[in-house]
Amino acid sequence: MCPAMQTTEDRKILPPPEPVPDYVVSSECSAYDCEFASLAKHLKVKLATGTWKILQSFPEAALELDTFSGFP
């Protein structure tokens, strides 16, 4: 197994729970989606998604899936 796959399978990273309720109130996203946004912000990475609500609510943390994949 490649090392990158092994790393992601062996580790679980939970989002910081504190901002999630605020994200739910200030966006139209579900708590589930807000957990992903919270984790992306916490890790300082982009969340690749095709979900319009996430892209609109968290532009600093979300990246359109087509842009991420390189397909037009």
Residue frames as a rotation matrix with the C-alpha (Angstrom) as fourth column:
MET 1
0.585 0.811 0.000 0.00
0.811 -0.585 0.000 0.00
0.000 0.000 -1.000 0.00
CYS 2
-0.046 -0.612 0.790 1.32
0.486 -0.704 -0.517 3.46
0.873 0.360 0.330 -0.82
PRO 3
-0.741 -0.358 -0.568 2.34
0.656 -0.207 -0.725 5.58
0.142 -0.910 0.389 2.21
ALA 4
-0.864 0.450 0.228 -0.26
-0.442 -0.893 0.088 8.29
0.243 -0.025 0.970 1.56
MET 5
0.035 0.909 -0.415 -3.10
-0.341 0.401 0.851 5.77
0.940 0.112 0.324 1.62
GLN 6
-0.149 -0.169 -0.974 -1.75
0.719 0.658 -0.224 4.24
0.679 -0.734 0.023 4.80
THR 7
-0.963 -0.259 -0.075 -1.62
0.246 -0.728 -0.640 7.64
0.111 -0.635 0.765 6.49
THR 8
-0.568 0.802 0.187 -5.22
-0.712 -0.592 0.376 8.53
0.413 0.080 0.907 5.69
GLU 9
0.168 0.645 -0.746 -6.52
-0.080 0.763 0.641 5.13
0.982 -0.048 0.180 6.73
ASP 10
-0.221 -0.382 -0.897 -4.69
0.777 0.487 -0.399 5.14
0.589 -0.785 0.190 10.04
ARG 11
-0.946 -0.185 -0.266 -5.64
0.310 -0.757 -0.575 8.64
-0.095 -0.626 0.774 11.16
LYS 12
0.132 0.976 0.176 -8.91
0.922 -0.186 0.340 10.22
0.365 0.117 -0.924 12.09
ILE 13
-0.930 -0.366 -0.029 -9.06
0.357 -0.881 -0.311 13.97
0.088 -0.300 0.950 12.37
LEU 14
0.025 0.979 -0.202 -12.16
0.997 -0.040 -0.066 15.45
-0.073 -0.200 -0.977 13.93
PRO 15
-0.103 -0.019 0.994 -13.21
0.404 -0.915 0.025 19.01
0.909 0.404 0.102 13.21
PRO 16
-0.980 -0.141 -0.142 -13.11
0.189 -0.415 -0.890 21.48
0.066 -0.899 0.433 16.06
PRO 17
-0.335 0.941 -0.032 -16.72
0.926 0.336 0.174 21.46
0.174 0.028 -0.984 17.30
GLU 18
-0.418 0.162 -0.894 -16.87
0.543 -0.745 -0.388 25.06
-0.729 -0.647 0.224 18.52
PRO 19
-0.772 0.098 -0.628 -17.49
-0.397 -0.846 0.357 26.88
-0.496 0.525 0.692 15.22
VAL 20
-0.910 0.382 0.160 -19.92
0.387 0.646 0.658 24.33
0.148 0.661 -0.736 13.76
PRO 21
-0.077 0.954 -0.289 -23.12
0.915 -0.047 -0.400 25.70
-0.396 -0.296 -0.870 15.40
ASP 22
-0.053 -0.008 -0.999 -22.18
-0.059 -0.998 0.011 29.23
-0.997 0.059 0.052 14.31
TYR 23
-0.914 -0.319 -0.250 -21.58
-0.273 0.029 0.962 28.01
-0.300 0.947 -0.114 10.76
VAL 24
-0.630 0.750 0.201 -24.98
0.777 0.608 0.164 26.30
0.001 0.259 -0.966 10.72
VAL 25
0.172 0.727 -0.665 -26.74
0.675 -0.579 -0.458 29.49
-0.718 -0.369 -0.590 11.86
SER 26
-0.009 -0.256 -0.967 -24.87
-0.296 -0.923 0.248 31.79
-0.955 0.288 -0.068 9.47
SER 27
-0.847 -0.272 -0.456 -25.17
-0.511 0.182 0.840 29.57
-0.145 0.945 -0.293 6.39
GLU 28
0.289 0.938 -0.191 -27.76
-0.956 0.274 -0.102 27.46
-0.043 0.212 0.976 4.64
CYS 29
-0.293 -0.527 -0.798 -25.59
-0.545 0.778 -0.313 24.37
0.785 0.343 -0.515 5.07
SER 30
0.760 0.501 -0.414 -26.34
-0.026 0.660 0.751 21.31
0.649 -0.560 0.515 7.16
ALA 31
0.712 -0.510 0.482 -24.37
-0.606 -0.099 0.789 20.60
-0.355 -0.854 -0.380 10.33
TYR 32
0.630 -0.451 0.632 -22.75
0.481 0.866 0.139 17.73
-0.610 0.216 0.762 8.44
ASP 33
0.579 -0.392 0.715 -21.49
0.644 -0.317 -0.696 20.09
0.500 0.863 0.069 5.72
CYS 34
0.765 -0.258 0.591 -20.39
-0.436 -0.882 0.180 22.64
0.475 -0.395 -0.787 8.32
GLU 35
0.761 -0.534 0.369 -18.23
-0.068 0.500 0.863 19.99
-0.645 -0.682 0.344 10.00
PHE 36
0.430 -0.607 0.669 -16.32
0.893 0.394 -0.216 19.56
-0.133 0.690 0.711 6.74
ALA 37
0.574 -0.190 0.796 -15.91
0.220 -0.901 -0.374 23.33
0.789 0.390 -0.476 6.37
SER 38
0.877 -0.227 0.423 -14.72
-0.480 -0.366 0.798 23.56
-0.026 -0.903 -0.430 9.96
LEU 39
0.626 -0.662 0.412 -12.17
0.386 0.723 0.574 20.81
-0.678 -0.200 0.708 9.41
ALA 40
0.432 -0.453 0.780 -10.89
0.837 -0.123 -0.534 22.39
0.337 0.883 0.326 6.18
LYS 41
0.691 -0.151 0.707 -10.45
-0.209 -0.978 -0.005 25.73
0.692 -0.144 -0.707 7.93
HIS 42
0.866 -0.340 0.367 -8.76
-0.334 0.153 0.930 24.06
-0.372 -0.928 0.019 10.90
LEU 43
0.433 -0.706 0.560 -6.31
0.615 0.686 0.389 22.20
-0.659 0.176 0.732 8.66
LYS 44
0.118 -0.317 -0.941 -5.83
-0.415 -0.877 0.243 25.24
-0.902 0.362 -0.235 6.40
VAL 45
-0.865 -0.261 0.429 -6.71
0.246 0.524 0.816 23.23
-0.438 0.811 -0.389 3.29
LYS 46
-0.573 0.693 -0.437 -9.35
-0.819 -0.486 0.304 23.63
-0.002 0.533 0.846 0.61
LEU 47
-0.332 0.607 0.722 -12.50
-0.037 0.757 -0.653 21.52
-0.942 -0.244 -0.229 0.66
ALA 48
-0.938 0.022 -0.345 -13.14
-0.344 0.008 0.939 20.25
0.024 1.000 0.000 -2.87
THR 49
-0.498 0.844 0.201 -16.90
0.300 0.385 -0.873 20.14
-0.814 -0.374 -0.445 -3.33
GLY 50
-0.842 0.354 0.407 -19.66
0.379 -0.150 0.913 20.32
0.384 0.923 -0.007 -5.88
THR 51
-0.009 0.864 -0.503 -22.16
1.000 0.001 -0.016 21.57
-0.013 -0.503 -0.864 -3.30
TRP 52
-0.053 0.054 0.997 -23.25
0.480 -0.874 0.073 25.09
0.876 0.482 0.020 -4.20
LYS 53
0.870 0.467 0.157 -24.26
0.087 -0.459 0.884 25.98
0.485 -0.756 -0.440 -0.62
ILE 54
0.586 -0.736 -0.338 -20.80
0.662 0.196 0.723 25.16
-0.466 -0.648 0.602 0.71
LEU 55
-0.254 -0.696 0.671 -19.10
0.948 -0.317 0.029 27.07
0.193 0.644 0.741 -2.09
GLN 56
0.160 0.413 0.896 -21.24
0.270 -0.892 0.363 30.15
0.949 0.184 -0.255 -1.41
SER 57
0.942 0.333 0.050 -21.08
0.029 -0.230 0.973 29.99
0.335 -0.915 -0.226 2.38
PHE 58
0.654 -0.756 0.017 -17.38
0.105 0.112 0.988 29.17
-0.749 -0.644 0.152 2.75
PRO 59
0.971 -0.240 0.003 -15.52
-0.031 -0.137 -0.990 30.65
0.238 0.961 -0.140 -0.23
GLU 60
0.320 -0.903 0.287 -12.30
-0.932 -0.354 -0.073 30.90
0.167 -0.245 -0.955 1.80
ALA 61
-0.244 -0.386 0.890 -12.37
-0.656 0.741 0.142 27.18
-0.714 -0.549 -0.434 2.56
ALA 62
0.357 0.517 0.778 -14.13
0.194 0.773 -0.603 25.63
-0.914 0.366 0.176 -0.43
LEU 63
-0.607 -0.540 -0.583 -12.97
-0.556 -0.236 0.797 24.96
-0.568 0.808 -0.157 -3.95
GLU 64
0.440 0.824 -0.356 -15.22
-0.834 0.228 -0.503 23.96
-0.333 0.518 0.788 -6.82
LEU 65
0.400 -0.237 0.885 -14.74
-0.002 0.966 0.260 20.30
-0.916 -0.105 0.386 -7.66
ASP 66
0.887 -0.050 0.459 -14.25
0.461 0.141 -0.876 21.00
-0.021 0.989 0.148 -11.38
THR 67
0.699 -0.674 0.238 -11.46
-0.591 -0.733 -0.337 23.45
0.401 0.094 -0.911 -10.54
PHE 68
0.307 -0.568 0.763 -9.82
-0.738 0.364 0.568 20.96
-0.601 -0.738 -0.307 -8.21
SER 69
0.464 -0.054 0.884 -9.95
0.260 0.963 -0.078 18.10
-0.847 0.266 0.461 -10.71
GLY 70
-0.559 -0.727 -0.400 -8.72
-0.124 -0.403 0.907 20.24
-0.820 0.556 0.135 -13.58
PHE 71
-0.551 0.461 0.696 -11.69
0.828 0.408 0.385 19.38
-0.107 0.788 -0.606 -15.81
PRO 72
-0.967 0.210 0.142 -13.56
-0.167 -0.950 0.265 22.30
0.190 0.232 0.954 -17.42
